[in-house]
Amino acid sequence: MTKKSPDTVQVTPELLAEAVAWMTPERLAAFDAMTDEDIAAQIASNPDAAPELTDEWFENARLVIPLKGRASNRAA
């Protein structure tokens, strides 16, 4: 079994309710108004952000489906 990151957050019903309450039409409109440049700037300014998934990333991506029950997939 893979160890959880210390940053892992368990989503409880209460946490989900907070997230849903946060998503007001005004906040969602602000997200919708963001340009690609705005998004790229936010990603660049946040060292914890995942990299932007560009067309080039998708062109080079490959799907890997682990085989269930293989010894190489089991935790040591």
Contacts in CASP RR format, 6 or more apart in sequence:
PFRMAT RR
TARGET T0000
AUTHOR 0000-0000-0000
METHOD contacts of the structure
MODEL  1
MTKKSPDTVQVTPELLAEAVAWMTPERLAAFDAMTDEDIAAQIASNPDAA
PELTDEWFENARLVIPLKGRASNRAA
1 75 0 8 1.000
2 75 0 8 1.000
9 15 0 8 1.000
39 52 0 8 1.000
40 52 0 8 1.000
42 49 0 8 1.000
43 49 0 8 1.000
43 50 0 8 1.000
43 51 0 8 1.000
43 52 0 8 1.000
51 57 0 8 1.000
66 73 0 8 1.000
67 73 0 8 1.000
END
